[in-house]
């Protein structure tokens, strides 16, 4: 099963790479994110590539952590996602999009010196909004639900800034 998922992910990356000749827009951004599994705010980084006028691919990395020094406790979750957006340009400066894709999750819990770790695959479904006040800067907000194996399903609420190359 894991081999099939890895093959699909590699094929998606190859297809995205093959579309570089048709590049419309490349964006990179950072933001703050809230993870419902850990119930804390973390960091998000993303690279987006406009495949066509309506479709955009995205590679997103999200890291959320929570630590309690009193009990030597720590929760970490790393979410690496490969998503596809379908873009609805409402105004030249306003774009709405549904999103879907695949995720690779790693959750680690440490409590009183004992560390447990779980890795799972998931499916992302959600939507977002891009507000572009200048041609080079975009403000984004996104809500995504990740349906994952091993009880690692979670919601991500993310907002931040992107630079458009």
C-alpha positions in Angstrom: 0.0 0.0 0.0 2.8 2.4 0.9 4.6 1.6 -2.4 1.4 2.6 -4.3 1.1 5.9 -2.5 4.8 6.7 -3.1 4.4 5.9 -6.8 1.4 8.2 -7.1 3.2 11.0 -5.3 6.3 10.6 -7.6 4.0 10.6 -10.7 2.3 13.8 -9.5 5.7 15.5 -8.9 6.9 14.4 -12.4 3.7 15.7 -14.0 4.1 19.0 -12.1 7.7 19.2 -13.2 6.8 18.5 -16.8 4.4 21.5 -16.7 7.3 24.0 -15.9 7.4 24.8 -19.6 3.9 26.1 -19.3 4.6 28.2 -16.2 2.1 30.9 -15.5 3.1 31.9 -11.9 5.4 30.6 -9.2 4.7 31.7 -5.6 6.4 30.9 -2.3 5.0 31.8 1.1 5.0 31.4 4.9 2.3 31.6 7.4 0.9 30.7 10.8 -1.3 27.6 11.1 -3.6 26.1 13.8 -3.7 22.3 14.0 -6.8 20.8 15.7 -5.0 17.6 16.7 -2.3 19.3 18.9 -4.5 22.4 19.4 -1.6 24.8 18.9 -0.3 27.3 16.4 2.6 26.3 14.2 4.5 27.3 11.0 3.6 26.7 7.4 5.7 27.0 4.3 4.5 26.5 0.7 5.5 26.7 -2.9 2.7 27.0 -5.5 2.9 26.7 -9.3 0.3 27.8 -11.8 -0.1 24.9 -14.2 -2.9 26.6 -16.2 -5.2 29.6 -15.6 -7.5 27.4 -13.5 -5.2 24.8 -11.9 -2.4 25.4 -9.4 -0.2 22.8 -7.8 1.1 23.2 -4.2 3.8 21.7 -2.0 3.1 22.6 1.6 5.0 21.8 4.8 3.4 22.4 8.2 5.1 22.0 11.6 3.2 22.3 14.8 4.6 21.7 18.3 3.5 21.9 21.9 5.9 21.5 24.9 5.5 21.4 28.6 8.9 21.6 30.5 7.3 20.6 33.8 6.6 17.1 32.7 9.3 16.7 30.0 6.4 16.5 27.5 6.3 17.4 23.8 3.9 16.9 20.9 5.1 17.5 17.3 3.3 17.0 14.0 4.8 17.4 10.6 2.4 17.6 7.6 3.9 17.4 4.1 1.2 17.9 1.5 0.9 17.8 -2.3 -2.3 19.6 -3.3 -4.1 20.8 -6.4 -6.2 24.0 -6.4 -9.0 24.9 -8.8 -9.0 28.7 -9.1 -12.1 31.0 -9.3 -11.0 34.5 -10.1 -13.8 36.7 -8.6 -12.0 40.0 -9.1 -8.4 40.6 -10.4 -7.3 40.9 -6.8 -9.6 38.1 -5.3 -9.4 34.4 -5.9 -11.3 31.6 -4.2 -10.3 27.9 -4.6 -11.2 24.5 -3.4 -8.2 22.2 -2.7 -7.6 18.5 -2.6 -4.5 16.4 -2.4 -2.4 13.9 -0.4 -0.5 14.2 2.9 2.3 12.4 4.7 2.0 13.0 8.4 4.5 12.3 11.2 3.3 12.7 14.8 5.7 12.4 17.7 4.8 12.4 21.4 7.3 12.6 24.3 6.2 12.3 27.9 8.5 11.7 30.9 11.4 10.6 28.7 9.4 8.1 26.6 9.0 9.0 22.9 6.3 7.5 20.6 6.1 8.2 16.9 3.5 7.5 14.2 3.6 8.0 10.5 0.4 8.1 8.4 -0.9 9.0 4.9 -3.9 11.2 4.4 -6.2 12.9 2.0 -6.7 16.7 2.1 -10.0 18.5 1.3 -10.7 22.2 1.8 -10.7 25.6 0.4 -9.1 29.0 0.6 -8.9 32.6 -0.5 -6.1 34.7 -2.1 -6.1 38.5 -1.8 -3.5 40.1 -4.0 -3.0 43.8 -3.1 0.1 44.2 -5.3 1.3 42.1 -8.2 4.1 40.6 -6.1 2.4 40.1 -2.7 -0.6 37.8 -1.9 -2.3 37.4 1.4 -3.8 33.9 1.8 -6.2 32.1 4.2 -7.0 28.4 4.0 -9.0 25.7 5.9 -8.1 22.1 5.1 -9.3 18.8 6.6 -6.9 16.0 6.4 -8.5 12.5 6.6 -5.7 10.3 7.8 -5.0 6.8 8.9 -4.0 5.9 12.5 -6.3 8.5 14.2 -4.3 11.5 12.9 -7.1 13.2 11.1 -7.1 17.0 11.7 -8.1 20.4 10.6 -5.6 23.0 9.6 -6.4 26.7 9.6 -3.7 28.7 7.9 -3.0 32.3 7.0 0.1 34.1 5.7 1.9 35.9 2.9 3.2 34.7 -0.5 5.6 36.3 -2.9 4.7 36.0 -6.6 7.7 35.6 -8.9 
